[in-house]
Amino acid sequence: MKVQNLPGTTRRAFTLTALGASAAIALAACGGGSTESAESEAPAGGETSATLTMWTDAERAPALKDIAAQFKEDQGIEVDLVIKDFAAVRDDFITQAPTGNGPDVLVAPHDWLGTLVQNGVVAPVQLGDKADDFTEASVQAMTYEGQVYGVPYAVENIALIRNTELVGEAHETFDDVVAAGEASGAEFPFLVGLDPKQADPYHTYPLQTSFGAPVFEQAEDGSYDVSQLAMNNDGGKEFAQFLADNGDQGTKVFNSNVTGDIAKEKFLAGDAAYFLTGPWNVPAVEEAGIDFAVDALPTAGGEAAQPFIGVNGFLVSSYSENELAANEFVVNYLSTEAAQDALFDLGGRPPALISSFEKAASDPVIEAFGEIGANGVPMPAAPEMQAVWADWGATELSLIKGNESDPAAAWEEMSENIEAKFNG
């Protein structure tokens, strides 16, 4: 298998200069529904004076177990790793933390922050000078209303994966990408999986931003102003027309019948030239023996195509009875190069720690995703996003299905509905 990197790029430190603070990105490859305890080894002499509880998922538990064992050896404090099903863990945490049954430390994606802060269940952490060791946007993503609430450890975003046996060169514009895919003779020139009820604003967002239609206005420091919906502009309406033109009643590049699973299956079978997806699908592409390249996201509207980035990190419960110990573990143990290296080795997500990323970027796939993420923006973490996704996705799906006689009017109605929920 041959893997090609972004054409013309050079190795450099992965410093995300995103303009603001994960579909929602939830933690990928999470554990099952059962709750298990992964106990650390016995301390090197003496009994523990306290025990920290940490909620995690099965994928990260092996790396965290070694870090917990080191913390116990150094500090005499045991860390009990409880494996949770992350499909329900946010709500469980909000419910259980105030009762004393929640964890001291939680593994979570940054876009949960607004809801967790709103419910008063997480406490700020003090990164201090360590903040400079992480990518700028990963710290920014873990910041909410001016306070840092977590130690970041992984960053992920989507990119354009190209079957190099079908298309030999990278292309910069969406039209050229589709034309190259069609010329390849593949059944599908371009694939992106769509939810049958909500489409997928997360995956289509880079194309939307290329029309100059970001979801919210952003302040000079990069924070989002969720009271100012920014996509209800001329660019947003042009994007709405673009979806309709390329949907079921148009070019069919966006196909409402192609789900994420179908898109993956077709690309793995060699039936598609391009697949718009994230690093979570790269292992399957490699296992299928497909020669591929990770290309920059194409522009459809002439401006830069900016993906959402999702940042996973470690948060401390505001109800922890061992808050000092929890902060010590999170800030001084989970932020180390050894810890972030171990988590990368297990999960394969680009590390948030710059020194760890520089090593991980010896893999051209990681380097390429990092280069693309450097132009991305952290997904908004505000609770209001829950009101945005539903209307946004439903409207995109309707446009792709060809149900809207006036795409611009449908987009404006969607925007007004979202704003009404904010101001109601």
Phi, psi and chi 1 to 4 in degrees:
 res  aa     phi    psi   chi1   chi2   chi3   chi4
   1 MET       -  136.0  179.8 -166.2   64.9      -
   2 LYS  -113.4  134.5  174.9  178.2   64.2  177.3
   3 VAL  -117.9  126.2  179.1      -      -      -
   4 GLN  -104.2  146.4  -62.4 -179.4    3.6      -
   5 ASN   -98.2 -179.8 -164.2    4.6      -      -
   6 LEU   -57.3  129.7  -70.9  168.8      -      -
   7 PRO   -66.7  136.1   24.7  -33.4      -      -
   8 GLY    77.2    4.6      -      -      -      -
   9 THR   -90.4  155.9   58.3      -      -      -
  10 THR  -120.7  155.0   56.7      -      -      -
  11 ARG   -65.9  134.9  -70.5  -73.1  -58.7  -84.3
  12 ARG  -155.5  165.3   62.5  177.5  173.0   82.6
  13 ALA   -64.0  143.9      -      -      -      -
  14 PHE   -86.2   91.1  176.7   46.3      -      -
  15 THR  -111.9  101.9  -54.6      -      -      -
  16 LEU   -70.6  123.9  -67.1  177.1      -      -
  17 THR  -111.4   47.9   54.1      -      -      -
  18 ALA   -65.6  153.6      -      -      -      -
  19 LEU   -83.2  -14.4  -60.5  177.5      -      -
  20 GLY  -157.8  174.5      -      -      -      -
  21 ALA   -92.8      -      -      -      -      -
  22 SER       -      -  155.4      -      -      -
  23 ALA       -   92.6      -      -      -      -
  24 ALA   -11.9  132.7      -      -      -      -
  25 ILE   -84.0  116.3  -69.0 -126.6      -      -
  26 ALA   -89.9  165.5      -      -      -      -
  27 LEU   -63.6  126.7  -67.7  175.1      -      -
  28 ALA   -81.9  156.6      -      -      -      -
  29 ALA    52.6   49.6      -      -      -      -
  30 CYS   -77.0  168.3  -67.4      -      -      -
  31 GLY   -75.8  178.1      -      -      -      -
  32 GLY   -78.7 -173.5      -      -      -      -
  33 GLY   -79.7  -10.8      -      -      -      -
  34 SER   -82.2  159.8   62.0      -      -      -
  35 THR  -112.0  123.8  -60.3      -      -      -
  36 GLU  -128.1  160.8  -56.7  173.9    6.6      -
  37 SER  -114.0  127.0  177.5      -      -      -
  38 ALA  -109.2   97.1      -      -      -      -
  39 GLU   -79.2  144.3  -57.5 -129.5  -19.0      -
  40 SER   -76.9  166.5  -53.2      -      -      -
  41 GLU   -71.6  164.5  -62.2  176.4    5.3      -
  42 ALA   -65.5  148.7      -      -      -      -
  43 PRO   -70.0  159.6   26.5  -34.0      -      -
  44 ALA   -81.0   74.7      -      -      -      -
  45 GLY    93.4  136.7      -      -      -      -
  46 GLY    80.8  163.0      -      -      -      -
  47 GLU   -99.6  156.7  -63.5 -174.7    0.8      -
  48 THR   -70.4  144.9   58.7      -      -      -
  49 SER   -94.2  -12.4   58.0      -      -      -
  50 ALA  -161.9  165.3      -      -      -      -
  51 THR  -133.2  132.5  -62.3      -      -      -
  52 LEU  -100.6  142.9  -63.4  177.6      -      -
  53 THR  -108.9  133.2  -60.8      -      -      -
  54 MET  -127.6  127.7 -179.3  176.1 -173.4      -
  55 TRP   -90.5  128.3  -77.5    3.0      -      -
  56 THR  -143.1 -173.0 -177.2      -      -      -
  57 ASP  -116.7  168.4   65.5  -59.0      -      -
  58 ALA   -62.8  -32.5      -      -      -      -
  59 GLU   -64.5  -41.3  178.6 -175.7  -28.2      -
  60 ARG   -88.6  -16.0  -66.6  155.9 -177.3   80.9
  61 ALA   -55.2  -43.4      -      -      -      -
  62 PRO   -59.3  -44.1  -27.0   37.3      -      -
  63 ALA   -67.7  -40.4      -      -      -      -
  64 LEU   -67.8  -31.1  -66.7  171.2      -      -
  65 LYS   -61.9  -41.7 -176.9  175.9 -179.8  179.4
  66 ASP   -66.9  -39.2  -68.5  -20.5      -      -
  67 ILE   -67.7  -39.9  -58.2  161.7      -      -
  68 ALA   -62.9  -39.1      -      -      -      -
  69 ALA   -63.6  -38.4      -      -      -      -
  70 GLN   -67.2  -40.2 -174.9   63.4   53.2      -
  71 PHE   -62.7  -41.3 -175.8   68.9      -      -
  72 LYS   -65.3  -40.4 -174.4  175.5 -177.6  179.6
  73 GLU   -65.0  -41.2 -179.5  177.6  -17.6      -
  74 ASP   -77.9  -41.9  -66.5  -13.1      -      -
  75 GLN  -109.7  -11.8  -55.5  -66.7  -24.5      -
  76 GLY    71.3   21.4      -      -      -      -
  77 ILE  -119.6  123.1  -61.3  173.9      -      -
  78 GLU   -82.3  144.3 -175.0  169.8    0.9      -
  79 VAL  -114.9  113.9  179.6      -      -      -
  80 ASP   -89.6  112.4 -176.5   30.5      -      -
  81 LEU   -89.0  118.2  -58.3  176.8      -      -
  82 VAL  -109.4  119.2  176.9      -      -      -
  83 ILE   -82.3  124.8  -62.8  173.3      -      -
  84 LYS  -122.8  157.2  -63.6  -75.6  -71.9 -175.2
  85 ASP   -83.4  112.1  174.8    7.7      -      -
  86 PHE   -75.6   -2.3  -90.0   78.9      -      -
  87 ALA   -66.3  -27.0      -      -      -      -
  88 ALA  -122.7    1.9      -      -      -      -
  89 VAL   -68.3  -32.8   73.6      -      -      -
  90 ARG   -62.3  -48.0 -177.2 -179.1   65.2  178.1
  91 ASP   -66.9  -38.0  -68.5  -19.0      -      -
  92 ASP   -61.4  -41.4  -72.6  -10.6      -      -
  93 PHE   -64.8  -44.6  179.0   63.4      -      -
  94 ILE   -61.8  -37.6  -69.8  170.7      -      -
  95 THR   -75.9  -41.6  -59.3      -      -      -
  96 GLN   -89.1  -27.4  -64.3 -176.6   34.8      -
  97 ALA   -55.1  -47.7      -      -      -      -
  98 PRO   -66.2  -19.6  -21.7   34.3      -      -
  99 THR   -87.3   -6.9   70.1      -      -      -
 100 GLY    88.4    1.1      -      -      -      -
 101 ASN   -97.9   -1.0  -66.2  -40.4      -      -
 102 GLY   -84.4  177.4      -      -      -      -
 103 PRO   -83.2  167.9   35.5  -37.7      -      -
 104 ASP   -82.9  -33.8  -60.1  -76.9      -      -
 105 VAL  -131.9  143.6  178.1      -      -      -
 106 LEU  -133.2  136.8  176.7   73.4      -      -
 107 VAL   -89.6  128.0 -177.4      -      -      -
 108 ALA  -155.3  152.8      -      -      -      -
 109 PRO   -77.6  151.7   28.1  -32.8      -      -
 110 HIS   -66.3  -24.8   84.1  -87.2      -      -
 111 ASP   -75.5   -1.1   55.3  -63.7      -      -
 112 TRP   -81.4  -14.2  -69.2    3.6      -      -
 113 LEU   -55.7  -46.8  -89.1 -179.0      -      -
 114 GLY   -57.0  -44.4      -      -      -      -
 115 THR   -68.0  -40.4  -60.3      -      -      -
 116 LEU   -67.3  -41.7  -63.0  178.7      -      -
 117 VAL   -67.0  -41.6  172.1      -      -      -
 118 GLN   -58.8  -34.7 -173.3  179.5   65.2      -
 119 ASN   -88.8    0.3  -77.1  -84.5      -      -
 120 GLY    68.0   29.5      -      -      -      -
 121 VAL  -106.2   -2.3  -68.0      -      -      -
 122 VAL  -123.5  149.4  -72.4      -      -      -
 123 ALA  -110.8  147.5      -      -      -      -
 124 PRO   -61.8  152.2  -20.4   32.8      -      -
 125 VAL  -117.2  154.0  -60.3      -      -      -
 126 GLN  -107.0   99.0  -58.7  -61.4  -37.9      -
 127 LEU   -77.1  -30.2  -77.9  179.9      -      -
 128 GLY    57.3 -135.3      -      -      -      -
 129 ASP   -66.1  -18.6  -67.3  -19.5      -      -
 130 LYS   -64.4  -21.9  -70.2 -178.6 -178.0  -68.4
 131 ALA   -57.5  -33.1      -      -      -      -
 132 ASP   -70.4  -15.0  -65.4  -25.4      -      -
 133 ASP   -81.7  -12.2  -62.5  -25.5      -      -
 134 PHE  -105.5  160.1  -68.0   88.6      -      -
 135 THR   -61.5  145.5   61.6      -      -      -
 136 GLU   -57.2  -46.9 -178.7 -179.6  -12.5      -
 137 ALA   -73.2  -25.2      -      -      -      -
 138 SER   -68.5  -38.0   69.1      -      -      -
 139 VAL   -70.5  -40.1  176.0      -      -      -
 140 GLN   -61.9  -39.6 -166.4  171.9   51.1      -
 141 ALA   -65.3  -33.4      -      -      -      -
 142 MET   -84.8    9.5  -76.7  -68.8  163.0      -
 143 THR  -107.1  133.4  -57.4      -      -      -
 144 TYR  -138.2  124.8 -171.2   75.0      -      -
 145 GLU    51.0   43.9  -64.6 -176.8  -19.4      -
 146 GLY    83.6   -2.1      -      -      -      -
 147 GLN  -115.3  137.6  -64.5  -87.7    8.3      -
 148 VAL   -85.0  126.1  177.7      -      -      -
 149 TYR  -113.5    1.9  -78.1   92.5      -      -
 150 GLY  -161.4  160.4      -      -      -      -
 151 VAL   -96.8  114.2  171.6      -      -      -
 152 PRO   -74.4  151.7   27.9  -33.0      -      -
 153 TYR  -138.6  -16.8   80.5   87.1      -      -
 154 ALA  -147.6  143.9      -      -      -      -
 155 VAL  -125.3  138.2 -179.9      -      -      -
 156 GLU  -143.7  152.7   61.8 -174.0   15.5      -
 157 ASN  -158.4  168.1   52.2  -91.9      -      -
 158 ILE   -89.0  165.1   61.8  171.4      -      -
 159 ALA  -151.0 -178.8      -      -      -      -
 160 LEU  -105.8  113.5 -170.6   61.3      -      -
 161 ILE   -93.5  127.8  -62.7 -177.4      -      -
 162 ARG  -115.5  132.0  168.4  170.3   48.8   94.5
 163 ASN   -76.8  107.4 -176.3  -35.7      -      -
 164 THR   -74.2  -14.2   57.7      -      -      -
 165 GLU   -75.3  -23.2  -67.7 -175.5   -7.3      -
 166 LEU   -96.2  -38.7  -64.2  175.5      -      -
 167 VAL  -130.6  117.4  179.1      -      -      -
 168 GLY   -84.4  -19.9      -      -      -      -
 169 GLU  -128.5  152.6  -63.1  179.7   -9.3      -
 170 ALA   -77.8  152.5      -      -      -      -
 171 HIS  -130.8  149.8  -63.6  -82.8      -      -
 172 GLU   -95.8  -25.1  -65.3 -178.0   -3.3      -
 173 THR  -110.0  154.4   70.5      -      -      -
 174 PHE   -61.2  -42.4 -179.7   81.8      -      -
 175 ASP   -60.8  -42.1  -72.9  -15.2      -      -
 176 ASP   -69.3  -35.6  -73.0  -14.6      -      -
 177 VAL   -61.8  -48.7  162.1      -      -      -
 178 VAL   -64.8  -41.2  172.3      -      -      -
 179 ALA   -61.9  -41.4      -      -      -      -
 180 ALA   -66.5  -38.6      -      -      -      -
 181 GLY   -64.2  -41.2      -      -      -      -
 182 GLU   -66.6  -40.0  -69.6  173.9  -18.9      -
 183 ALA   -66.5  -22.6      -      -      -      -
 184 SER   -70.6  -18.9   75.0      -      -      -
 185 GLY    83.9    3.3      -      -      -      -
 186 ALA   -66.9  151.6      -      -      -      -
 187 GLU   -58.5  -39.5  179.1 -176.9   -2.7      -
 188 PHE  -122.0  116.6  -62.0   94.2      -      -
 189 PRO   -69.2  -29.7   23.9  -33.1      -      -
 190 PHE  -154.1  132.0  175.7   96.9      -      -
 191 LEU  -127.9  136.6  -81.2  176.3      -      -
 192 VAL  -142.1  131.3   57.0      -      -      -
 193 GLY   -74.1  137.8      -      -      -      -
 194 LEU  -121.8  137.9  -60.1  174.9      -      -
 195 ASP   -72.6  134.4 -176.0  -80.3      -      -
 196 PRO   -65.9  -10.8   20.3  -31.0      -      -
 197 LYS  -114.8  -27.9  -65.4 -178.1  179.1  179.3
 198 GLN  -126.4    8.9  -66.4  -66.7  -39.0      -
 199 ALA    53.0 -134.0      -      -      -      -
 200 ASP  -166.0   79.5 -162.5  -27.7      -      -
 201 PRO   -59.6  -24.7  -23.1   34.4      -      -
 202 TYR   -65.0  -48.9  169.1   74.1      -      -
 203 HIS   -74.0  -30.9  -82.4   86.1      -      -
 204 THR   -86.7   -4.2   58.3      -      -      -
 205 TYR   -59.3  -40.9 -169.2   64.2      -      -
 206 PRO   -58.5  -38.0  -22.1   32.5      -      -
 207 LEU   -66.9  -38.7  -60.2  171.4      -      -
 208 GLN   -63.7  -45.2  179.0  177.0  -39.4      -
 209 THR   -65.1  -26.2   58.4      -      -      -
 210 SER   -69.2  -12.9   76.2      -      -      -
 211 PHE   -94.0    5.0  -77.2   90.3      -      -
 212 GLY    75.4   38.5      -      -      -      -
 213 ALA  -130.1   68.7      -      -      -      -
 214 PRO   -67.7  157.4   27.4  -35.0      -      -
 215 VAL   -65.5  -46.9   58.1      -      -      -
 216 PHE  -127.0  158.6  -67.5  120.5      -      -
 217 GLU   -69.7  151.8  -63.9  -71.4   -6.1      -
 218 GLN  -126.1  143.3  -68.1  172.4  -64.1      -
 219 ALA   -78.4  172.3      -      -      -      -
 220 GLU   -61.1  -30.9 -170.6  172.6  -24.2      -
 221 ASP   -82.4    2.7   65.4   -2.3      -      -
 222 GLY    95.1  -10.4      -      -      -      -
 223 SER   -72.2  151.8   60.9      -      -      -
 224 TYR   -86.6  142.5  -71.7  101.9      -      -
 225 ASP  -104.5   95.2 -179.4   -4.4      -      -
 226 VAL   -72.9   -3.9  -63.9      -      -      -
 227 SER   -83.7   -8.0   69.0      -      -      -
 228 GLN  -121.0   91.9  -60.7  -67.1  -38.6      -
 229 LEU   -69.4  124.9 -163.2   70.5      -      -
 230 ALA  -100.8  -12.7      -      -      -      -
 231 MET   -86.4   -1.9   58.1 -175.4  175.9      -
 232 ASN   -88.9   64.4 -170.1   20.9      -      -
 233 ASN  -133.9 -176.0   58.8    8.5      -      -
 234 ASP   -61.3  -37.5  -71.1  -16.9      -      -
 235 GLY   -63.4  -40.7      -      -      -      -
 236 GLY   -62.7  -40.0      -      -      -      -
 237 LYS   -70.1  -33.9  -66.2  170.4 -175.2  175.6
 238 GLU   -65.9  -38.0  -69.6  173.0   11.9      -
 239 PHE   -65.2  -39.5  174.7   65.8      -      -
 240 ALA   -58.9  -43.3      -      -      -      -
 241 GLN   -65.4  -38.0 -173.8   65.9   55.7      -
 242 PHE   -60.0  -43.9  164.7   80.9      -      -
 243 LEU   -63.1  -43.0  -70.9  177.9      -      -
 244 ALA   -64.4  -43.1      -      -      -      -
 245 ASP   -64.5  -29.9  -69.0  -16.4      -      -
 246 ASN  -107.5   15.6  -70.2  -76.8      -      -
 247 GLY   -95.2 -156.2      -      -      -      -
 248 ASP   -61.5  -32.0  -64.4  -10.7      -      -
 249 GLN   -96.8    5.5  -54.9  -57.6  -44.5      -
 250 GLY  -121.5 -122.1      -      -      -      -
 251 THR   -74.6  -16.2   66.0      -      -      -
 252 LYS    66.1   18.1  -63.3 -178.5  172.5   61.4
 253 VAL   -62.9  -40.0  172.4      -      -      -
 254 PHE   -98.1  115.8  -59.8  108.1      -      -
 255 ASN  -115.6  116.0 -171.4  -30.6      -      -
 256 SER   -65.9  -14.1   64.4      -      -      -
 257 ASN   -92.4   -3.1  -65.7  -46.3      -      -
 258 VAL   -99.2  104.6  175.1      -      -      -
 259 THR   -81.3  175.8   63.9      -      -      -
 260 GLY   -59.5  -41.4      -      -      -      -
 261 ASP   -66.3  -40.8  -72.2  -19.8      -      -
 262 ILE   -66.3  -43.6  -67.2  173.3      -      -
 263 ALA   -58.5  -44.5      -      -      -      -
 264 LYS   -63.3  -46.2  179.0  178.6  177.7  179.7
 265 GLU   -59.7  -44.4  175.5 -173.4  -18.3      -
 266 LYS   -67.3  -39.9  -66.9  -64.5 -175.7  180.0
 267 PHE   -67.6  -42.0 -171.2   80.1      -      -
 268 LEU   -64.7  -26.6  -64.3 -179.2      -      -
 269 ALA   -83.3   -1.9      -      -      -      -
 270 GLY    80.6   17.6      -      -      -      -
 271 ASP   -95.8    5.3  -64.7  -27.3      -      -
 272 ALA  -138.0  142.1      -      -      -      -
 273 ALA   -81.0  -34.8      -      -      -      -
 274 TYR  -133.9  150.4  -68.2   94.6      -      -
 275 PHE  -140.9  115.8 -175.6   21.2      -      -
 276 LEU   -85.0  107.9 -173.7   64.0      -      -
 277 THR  -159.5 -176.1 -170.6      -      -      -
 278 GLY  -112.9 -178.1      -      -      -      -
 279 PRO   -64.8  -18.1   23.2  -33.8      -      -
 280 TRP   -64.4  -20.9   46.0   87.2      -      -
 281 ASN   -99.2   -4.0  -81.4  -35.0      -      -
 282 VAL   -63.2  -43.6  166.2      -      -      -
 283 PRO   -55.6  -39.6  -27.8   37.0      -      -
 284 ALA   -67.5  -36.8      -      -      -      -
 285 VAL   -64.7  -42.2  174.4      -      -      -
 286 GLU   -64.2  -44.1  -67.2  174.4  -29.4      -
 287 GLU   -64.4  -28.4  -70.5  170.7   10.3      -
 288 ALA   -76.9   -7.6      -      -      -      -
 289 GLY    75.7   22.5      -      -      -      -
 290 ILE   -84.8  129.6  -66.5  175.3      -      -
 291 ASP   -73.7  125.2  -69.2  -13.3      -      -
 292 PHE  -142.3  161.0   69.5   97.5      -      -
 293 ALA  -125.8  150.2      -      -      -      -
 294 VAL  -103.7  107.4  179.1      -      -      -
 295 ASP   -99.3  156.5  -69.9  -13.3      -      -
 296 ALA   -62.8  151.8      -      -      -      -
 297 LEU   -69.5  131.4  -65.9  160.9      -      -
 298 PRO   -76.6  150.6   30.8  -35.5      -      -
 299 THR   -88.4  137.3  179.6      -      -      -
 300 ALA  -106.9  -27.7      -      -      -      -
 301 GLY  -110.1    2.9      -      -      -      -
 302 GLY   101.3  -21.9      -      -      -      -
 303 GLU   -97.1  175.4  -61.2 -173.5   24.9      -
 304 ALA   -63.3  139.4      -      -      -      -
 305 ALA   -90.4  109.4      -      -      -      -
 306 GLN  -107.4  115.3  -66.1 -177.6  -64.9      -
 307 PRO   -79.9  159.3   34.0  -37.4      -      -
 308 PHE   -71.1  143.5  -81.6  132.9      -      -
 309 ILE  -112.4  145.2   63.6  167.6      -      -
 310 GLY  -114.5  137.6      -      -      -      -
 311 VAL  -121.7  125.6  178.1      -      -      -
 312 ASN   -97.6  144.3  -69.5  -32.2      -      -
 313 GLY  -157.5 -174.4      -      -      -      -
 314 PHE  -114.8  125.3  -56.3  102.6      -      -
 315 LEU  -114.1  155.1  -45.6 -179.6      -      -
 316 VAL  -112.1  131.9  174.3      -      -      -
 317 SER   -68.8  136.6  170.5      -      -      -
 318 SER   -72.5  -11.7   59.8      -      -      -
 319 TYR  -101.0    6.2  -72.1   91.4      -      -
 320 SER   -63.3  134.7  171.7      -      -      -
 321 GLU   -83.7   -5.4  -64.8 -178.8   -3.1      -
 322 ASN  -127.3   51.0  -59.3  -62.7      -      -
 323 GLU   -62.6  -37.4 -169.0  170.4  -22.5      -
 324 LEU   -63.8  -44.9  -70.5  177.3      -      -
 325 ALA   -66.0  -38.7      -      -      -      -
 326 ALA   -63.4  -42.5      -      -      -      -
 327 ASN   -65.0  -40.1  -88.5  -83.8      -      -
 328 GLU   -59.9  -45.2  174.0   69.5   13.3      -
 329 PHE   -64.7  -46.4 -179.9   57.7      -      -
 330 VAL   -69.6  -49.7  166.8      -      -      -
 331 VAL   -77.9  -37.5  173.2      -      -      -
 332 ASN  -105.7   -8.6  -67.9  -38.7      -      -
 333 TYR  -116.2  -43.2  -77.9   78.0      -      -
 334 LEU   -81.1   -6.6  -64.6  174.4      -      -
 335 SER   -96.4   -2.6   66.6      -      -      -
 336 THR   -75.7  159.5   64.4      -      -      -
 337 GLU   -62.1  -39.9 -167.6  169.6  -43.7      -
 338 ALA   -61.9  -42.6      -      -      -      -
 339 ALA   -66.7  -45.5      -      -      -      -
 340 GLN   -70.4  -32.3  -57.9 -111.9  -28.3      -
 341 ASP   -63.5  -44.8  -71.7   -8.3      -      -
 342 ALA   -64.6  -40.4      -      -      -      -
 343 LEU   -67.4  -36.3  -71.9  159.4      -      -
 344 PHE   -65.9  -42.8  165.2   72.6      -      -
 345 ASP   -58.3  -33.1  -70.3  -19.2      -      -
 346 LEU   -85.5  -42.9  -78.6  176.6      -      -
 347 GLY   -97.2  -24.2      -      -      -      -
 348 GLY    74.3    9.2      -      -      -      -
 349 ARG   -88.1  140.7  -53.1  -62.0 -166.2  -91.3
 350 PRO   -54.2  127.2  -28.3   36.6      -      -
 351 PRO   -66.1  150.3  -20.2   33.0      -      -
 352 ALA   -80.4  -27.8      -      -      -      -
 353 LEU   -72.6  124.6 -168.8   72.1      -      -
 354 ILE   -59.1  -44.6  -66.2  170.5      -      -
 355 SER   -64.2  -35.4   58.9      -      -      -
 356 SER   -70.8  -38.1  -70.4      -      -      -
 357 PHE   -63.9  -40.4  176.4   80.6      -      -
 358 GLU   -58.9  -35.4  -71.3  172.1  -17.1      -
 359 LYS   -74.4  -42.9  -71.6 -174.2  -69.8 -176.4
 360 ALA   -63.3  -28.8      -      -      -      -
 361 ALA   -73.9    1.4      -      -      -      -
 362 SER   -64.6  -21.7   60.8      -      -      -
 363 ASP   -83.5  118.4  180.0  -22.2      -      -
 364 PRO   -62.3  -25.1   20.5  -32.2      -      -
 365 VAL   -68.3  -45.5  171.4      -      -      -
 366 ILE   -63.2  -42.9  -62.0  -61.1      -      -
 367 GLU   -59.5  -44.0 -178.8 -176.5   24.3      -
 368 ALA   -65.3  -45.8      -      -      -      -
 369 PHE   -61.7  -36.9  -88.0  101.8      -      -
 370 GLY   -64.5  -42.3      -      -      -      -
 371 GLU   -61.8  -40.2  -67.3  -77.2  -11.2      -
 372 ILE   -70.3  -41.9  -65.9  161.2      -      -
 373 GLY   -64.1  -24.6      -      -      -      -
 374 ALA   -62.5  -21.0      -      -      -      -
 375 ASN  -100.7    7.5  -64.3  -44.6      -      -
 376 GLY   -91.4 -179.7      -      -      -      -
 377 VAL  -131.3  134.1  -70.0      -      -      -
 378 PRO   -58.5  139.7  -27.0   36.8      -      -
 379 MET   -61.9  136.0 -162.8  155.2   25.2      -
 380 PRO   -57.2  137.2  -25.1   35.1      -      -
 381 ALA  -100.0   -0.3      -      -      -      -
 382 ALA   -66.0  144.3      -      -      -      -
 383 PRO   -56.7  -25.5  -21.8   32.0      -      -
 384 GLU   -61.8  -19.7  -71.7   87.5  -11.7      -
 385 MET   -60.0  -27.4  -80.7  -56.4  -66.1      -
 386 GLN   -61.7  -30.1  -63.8  179.5   39.8      -
 387 ALA   -79.6  -23.8      -      -      -      -
 388 VAL   -78.8  -46.8  176.4      -      -      -
 389 TRP   -56.5  -44.8  -69.2  116.7      -      -
 390 ALA   -63.0  -51.6      -      -      -      -
 391 ASP   -66.7  -40.9  -73.5  -64.7      -      -
 392 TRP   -60.3  -50.9 -164.3    3.9      -      -
 393 GLY   -66.4  -42.5      -      -      -      -
 394 ALA   -63.5  -38.3      -      -      -      -
 395 THR   -69.0  -43.1  -60.9      -      -      -
 396 GLU   -59.0  -42.3  -73.8 -160.0   -0.2      -
 397 LEU   -63.8  -42.0 -176.0   62.4      -      -
 398 SER   -63.3  -39.1 -174.6      -      -      -
 399 LEU   -65.2  -44.2  -70.4  164.1      -      -
 400 ILE   -65.9  -35.8  -70.1  168.2      -      -
 401 LYS   -74.1  -11.7  -75.9 -173.4  169.4 -176.6
 402 GLY    81.7   25.5      -      -      -      -
 403 ASN   -86.7   -6.2  -66.0  -23.0      -      -
 404 GLU  -109.8  117.0  -57.2  -63.3  -20.3      -
 405 SER   -71.8  -25.4   58.9      -      -      -
 406 ASP  -130.3   88.4 -172.6  -17.0      -      -
 407 PRO   -55.7  -39.7  -28.7   37.5      -      -
 408 ALA   -63.7  -40.9      -      -      -      -
 409 ALA   -67.4  -37.4      -      -      -      -
 410 ALA   -64.3  -39.5      -      -      -      -
 411 TRP   -66.7  -41.2 -168.1  -96.8      -      -
 412 GLU   -66.4  -39.6 -175.5  166.8    3.5      -
 413 GLU   -63.3  -42.6 -178.3  179.6   -0.9      -
 414 MET   -57.2  -48.4  170.3 -158.0   74.4      -
 415 SER   -61.6  -41.6  -58.9      -      -      -
 416 GLU   -65.4  -37.7  -69.8  173.6   -7.9      -
 417 ASN   -64.2  -41.3  -73.1  -20.5      -      -
 418 ILE   -65.4  -46.7  -68.0  171.5      -      -
 419 GLU   -62.9  -35.0  -70.2  174.1  -31.4      -
 420 ALA   -65.3  -34.7      -      -      -      -
 421 LYS   -68.1  -34.2  -70.1  178.9 -178.9  178.5
 422 PHE   -71.0  -38.2  -73.8  170.6      -      -
 423 ASN  -100.4    1.2  -59.4  -38.8      -      -
 424 GLY   -79.2      -      -      -      -      -
